[in-house]
Amino acid sequence: MLSTKLETVTRIIEAFGKSGADEVEIVEGALRIRLRRYVEGTIPPAVETADALPEEAVAAAGSSPVGSPSAQEASAAVPAPMHGVFHRAPAPGAEPFVSVGSKVQAGQLLCILEAMKVFNPLSAPRAGVVVAIHAENGSDVVSGQPLFTIRQTADEGAGA
């Protein structure tokens, strides 16, 4: 029975690979298969962005409005260093390590990537404010896929 399900999953993956679809999700009972195509060099739509935050919250975090040119210049994507499962929190039901609008320091833990039952921490490469989170909690991510966008705050300086 298990080999039949494995063969079915393998056929679904092969068909998805040959198709032009960007995403497919199949749910049958307890089985859930979700496949997403990721194209190198593209940034997937943000799951959460600072656009959804009140302007006072963004300003309180020490950043300029999201649409301003200076904000765009000082923002940097934080890519996944490996393939794995994206975890925003240390445990199910726990508060996430960071959220949109969180002020972070260089080296601060942003998320955990799970690969082969090994939990790998991903830290902020620079200080600033998290302005976007590009992956859903529990989703599979690929190496190089942008996970966060961090905007450098004015008090951090341009060289951070």
BELPE-V831102 format. One record per residue. N is the residue number from 0. PSI is psi in whole degrees, -180 to 180 (* if undefined). OMEGA is omega as a letter, one per 30 degrees, with the letter a starting at -180 (999 if undefined). BURIAL is + if it has 24 or more other ideal C-beta (glycine too) atoms within 12 Angstrom, else -. Layout:
n->[N & N]
psi->[PSI & PSI]
omega->[OMEGA & OMEGA]
burial->[BURIAL & BURIAL]
//
This chain:
n->[0 & 1 & 2 & 3 & 4 & 5 & 6 & 7 & 8 & 9 & 10 & 11 & 12 & 13 & 14 & 15 & 16 & 17 & 18 & 19 & 20 & 21 & 22 & 23 & 24 & 25 & 26 & 27 & 28 & 29 & 30 & 31 & 32 & 33 & 34 & 35 & 36 & 37 & 38 & 39 & 40 & 41 & 42 & 43 & 44 & 45 & 46 & 47 & 48 & 49 & 50 & 51 & 52 & 53 & 54 & 55 & 56 & 57 & 58 & 59 & 60 & 61 & 62 & 63 & 64 & 65 & 66 & 67 & 68 & 69 & 70 & 71 & 72 & 73 & 74 & 75 & 76 & 77 & 78 & 79 & 80 & 81 & 82 & 83 & 84 & 85 & 86 & 87 & 88 & 89 & 90 & 91 & 92 & 93 & 94 & 95 & 96 & 97 & 98 & 99 & 100 & 101 & 102 & 103 & 104 & 105 & 106 & 107 & 108 & 109 & 110 & 111 & 112 & 113 & 114 & 115 & 116 & 117 & 118 & 119 & 120 & 121 & 122 & 123 & 124 & 125 & 126 & 127 & 128 & 129 & 130 & 131 & 132 & 133 & 134 & 135 & 136 & 137 & 138 & 139 & 140 & 141 & 142 & 143 & 144 & 145 & 146 & 147 & 148 & 149 & 150 & 151 & 152 & 153 & 154 & 155 & 156 & 157 & 158 & 159]
psi->[-44 & -41 & -33 & -44 & -40 & -41 & -40 & -45 & -44 & -42 & -39 & -45 & -43 & -43 & -40 & -42 & -34 & -19 & 171 & 7 & 147 & -26 & 145 & 142 & 129 & 128 & 124 & 103 & -126 & -10 & 128 & 122 & 127 & 122 & 135 & 137 & 132 & 127 & 123 & 135 & -4 & 151 & 121 & 159 & 144 & 138 & -40 & 137 & 163 & -16 & -29 & -10 & 149 & 147 & -33 & -36 & -41 & -43 & -39 & -28 & -4 & 30 & 164 & 167 & 145 & -39 & -7 & 147 & -39 & -32 & -41 & -41 & -33 & 8 & 147 & 137 & 145 & 109 & 160 & 129 & -9 & 169 & 147 & -174 & 129 & 122 & 120 & -18 & 161 & -20 & 157 & 133 & -10 & 161 & 141 & 155 & -45 & 159 & 170 & 132 & -11 & 135 & 128 & 154 & 155 & 132 & -7 & 140 & 126 & -42 & 180 & 136 & 124 & 123 & 122 & 44 & 17 & 131 & 116 & 121 & 146 & 121 & 158 & 130 & -14 & 163 & 151 & -154 & 133 & 116 & -13 & 146 & 120 & 2 & 150 & 145 & 131 & -1 & 155 & 136 & 158 & 158 & 131 & -12 & 129 & 131 & -40 & 155 & 126 & 127 & 130 & 134 & 159 & -36 & -6 & -20 & 163 & -15 & 4 & *]
omega->[a & a & l & l & l & l & l & l & l & l & l & l & l & l & l & l & a & a & l & a & l & a & l & l & a & l & l & a & a & a & l & l & l & l & l & l & l & l & a & l & l & l & l & l & a & l & l & l & l & l & a & a & l & a & a & a & l & l & a & l & l & a & l & a & a & a & a & a & a & l & a & a & a & l & l & l & l & a & l & l & a & l & l & l & a & l & a & a & a & a & l & l & l & l & l & l & l & l & l & a & l & l & a & l & l & l & l & a & l & a & l & l & a & l & l & l & l & a & a & l & l & a & l & l & a & l & l & a & l & a & l & l & a & a & l & l & l & a & l & l & a & l & l & a & l & l & a & l & a & l & l & l & a & a & a & l & a & a & a & 999]
burial->[- & - & - & - & - & - & - & - & - & - & - & + & - & - & - & - & - & - & - & - & - & - & - & - & - & - & - & - & - & - & - & - & + & - & - & - & - & + & - & - & - & - & + & + & - & + & + & + & + & + & - & - & + & - & - & - & - & + & - & - & + & - & + & + & - & + & - & - & - & - & + & - & - & + & + & + & + & + & + & + & - & + & - & + & + & + & + & + & - & - & - & - & - & - & - & + & + & + & + & + & + & + & + & + & - & - & - & + & + & + & + & + & + & + & - & - & - & - & - & + & - & + & + & + & - & + & + & + & + & + & + & + & + & + & + & - & + & - & + & + & + & + & - & - & + & + & + & + & + & + & + & + & + & - & - & + & - & - & - & -]
//
